[in-house]
């Protein structure tokens, strides 16, 4: 599992806690500032987000399309497909699944919305092959329950 704290340490990145107003985190490419009001999970996800900006060479404010790209990449790093598949048939609320995965609900949503066609196919296959396939199989053209619940 990706550990943004370890990644930051390996890059010898300095992390500061400071009031950022409405923002959770920012970077100048060499340093990261995080809001001290974040929970551990929020800080983990925000640090991963800022690290992705650094890895991509982004400096300064980014347009919405770039932010979406970063969010999807971060969600992929924080939630490998195999871990997501482990919750495939879960009837739990998405917030509970996010908590189990140590991510925010927003990161879980980004992961679901950013699924590739191949990943979506694996979710459908897993659903059909699961132990309770008769009870949970999607109708032709229908989305698996997890995708429906997450708005993907």
C-alpha positions in Angstrom: 0.0 0.0 0.0 1.3 3.5 -0.9 2.5 5.4 2.1 2.7 9.1 1.3 4.6 9.9 4.5 7.3 7.4 3.6 7.4 8.8 0.0 7.8 12.3 1.3 10.6 11.2 3.7 12.4 9.4 0.8 12.2 12.6 -1.2 13.5 14.5 1.8 10.4 16.8 1.5 9.7 19.2 4.3 6.1 19.2 5.5 4.7 22.1 7.5 1.4 22.4 9.3 -0.1 25.9 8.9 -3.5 27.6 8.6 -4.4 27.5 4.9 -7.8 28.9 5.2 -10.2 26.9 3.0 -7.3 24.8 1.5 -6.2 21.4 2.8 -2.7 21.5 1.3 -0.4 23.3 -1.1 3.1 22.7 -2.5 5.7 24.8 -4.2 7.4 21.7 -5.6 9.9 21.5 -2.8 7.8 21.9 0.3 4.3 20.8 1.4 2.0 22.8 3.7 -0.9 20.9 5.3 -3.7 22.3 7.4 -3.4 21.3 11.0 -7.1 20.8 11.2 -7.0 17.6 9.0 -7.7 14.2 10.3 -5.0 11.6 9.8 -6.9 10.2 6.8 -7.5 13.6 5.3 -3.8 14.5 5.8 -2.7 11.2 4.2 -4.9 11.8 1.1 -3.9 15.5 0.9 -0.2 14.7 1.2 -0.6 12.1 -1.6 -2.3 14.7 -3.7 0.5 17.2 -3.2 3.1 14.6 -3.9 1.4 13.8 -7.2 1.7 17.5 -8.1 5.4 17.4 -7.3 5.9 14.2 -9.3 4.2 15.8 -12.3 6.2 18.9 -12.0 3.3 21.2 -11.3 4.0 24.6 -9.8 1.2 27.0 -8.7 -2.5 26.8 -9.2 -3.7 24.2 -11.7 -6.7 24.2 -13.9 -9.7 21.9 -13.1 -8.8 19.3 -15.7 -5.3 18.9 -14.2 -6.8 18.7 -10.7 -9.1 15.9 -11.9 -6.2 14.1 -13.4 -4.2 14.4 -10.2 -7.2 13.2 -8.1 -7.6 10.1 -10.2 -3.9 9.2 -10.1 -3.9 9.7 -6.3 -7.0 7.5 -5.9 -5.3 4.8 -7.9 -2.2 4.9 -5.7 -4.1 4.9 -2.5 -6.7 2.3 -3.5 -5.2 -0.5 -5.6 -7.8 -2.3 -7.6 -7.4 -5.5 -5.6 -8.4 -3.7 -2.4 -11.4 -2.2 -4.2 -12.4 -5.6 -5.4 -12.3 -6.8 -1.9 -15.3 -4.5 -1.1 -17.1 -5.3 -4.3 -20.1 -7.0 -2.8 -20.1 -5.0 0.3 -23.5 -3.6 1.4 -21.7 -1.1 3.6 -22.2 2.7 3.1 -19.5 4.1 0.9 -18.2 6.2 3.8 -17.6 3.0 5.8 -15.7 1.5 2.9 -13.6 4.6 2.6 -12.8 4.5 6.3 -11.8 0.8 5.9 -9.5 1.8 3.0 -8.0 4.7 5.0 -9.1 7.3 2.4 -11.6 10.0 2.3 -15.0 9.5 0.7 -13.9 11.9 -2.1 -10.9 9.8 -2.9 -13.0 6.6 -3.0 -15.4 8.5 -5.4 -12.5 9.6 -7.5 -11.3 5.9 -7.7 -14.7 4.7 -8.8 -15.2 7.5 -11.3 -11.7 7.0 -12.7 -12.0 3.2 -13.3 -10.7 2.2 -16.7 -12.8 0.0 -19.0 -10.7 -3.0 -18.0 -11.1 -2.3 -14.3 -14.9 -1.9 -14.8 -14.9 -5.3 -16.6 -13.1 -6.9 -13.7 -15.7 -5.5 -11.3 -18.5 -7.0 -13.4 -16.6 -10.3 -13.7 -16.0 -10.5 -10.0 -19.6 -9.8 -9.4 -20.7 -12.6 -11.7 -18.1 -15.0 -10.3 -18.7 -14.2 -6.6 -20.2 -16.7 -4.1 -23.5 -15.0 -4.1 -23.6 -14.4 -7.9 -27.2 -15.3 -8.3 -28.3 -12.7 -5.7 -26.0 -9.8 -6.9 -25.6 -10.3 -10.6 -26.2 -7.1 -12.6 -28.8 -7.2 -15.4 -27.3 -6.8 -18.9 -26.1 -3.3 -19.3 -26.7 -2.5 -15.6 -23.9 -1.3 -13.3 -22.7 -3.2 -10.3 -24.1 -1.9 -7.0 -20.9 -0.3 -6.0 -20.8 1.8 -9.2 -24.4 2.7 -8.8 -23.9 3.8 -5.2 -20.8 5.9 -6.0 -22.4 7.6 -8.9 -20.0 6.2 -11.5 
